[in-house]
Amino acid sequence: MAKAKEAVTYTDKSAFHGLGLPDADDLVLRADLLGKIAEIIKARRLTQAKAAELMGMDQPRVSALLNGKISKFSTDRLLTALSDLGQDVELKITPSKRAKGRLRIAA
């Protein structure tokens, strides 16, 4: 029995946008923040236990963070974690050239 062909959609946006998720912009932002935190932990050669201590969370929560469990973390918590890791975090608000603005990280 032959399989039916599935339609493939290509996008230049994120997978979250490609899936049509209503909160895609926020998910992209949180994914970027998770990635930056993981990058810092790796660069500083922190154990999960030490990273947990610095960020005020337990080790299983750091494990969830490092494994990309995006639904377990709010944007606010991730920003606080970056601060706890000794990072200055600045939010810059500027007028958008589009009808809807975008959320992004510039590092």
Residue pairs with C-beta under 8 A, 6 or more apart in sequence:
9 18
11 17
11 18
13 24
14 24
14 27
14 28
14 31
16 23
16 24
16 27
16 28
16 31
17 24
17 28
21 27
25 102
25 103
26 75
26 103
27 70
28 103
28 104
29 75
29 103
29 104
29 105
30 70
30 73
30 74
30 75
30 78
31 68
31 70
32 104
32 105
33 73
33 75
33 78
33 79
33 82
33 105
34 65
34 68
34 70
34 73
34 78
36 82
36 105
36 107
37 65
37 78
37 81
37 82
37 85
38 65
38 66
40 82
40 85
40 87
41 51
41 62
41 66
41 85
44 85
46 54
48 59
48 62
48 63
48 66
49 59
49 62
51 62
51 85
52 58
52 59
52 61
52 62
54 84
54 85
55 62
55 80
55 81
55 84
55 85
56 84
57 81
61 72
64 72
64 73
65 72
65 73
65 81
79 89
82 89
83 89
92 106
96 102
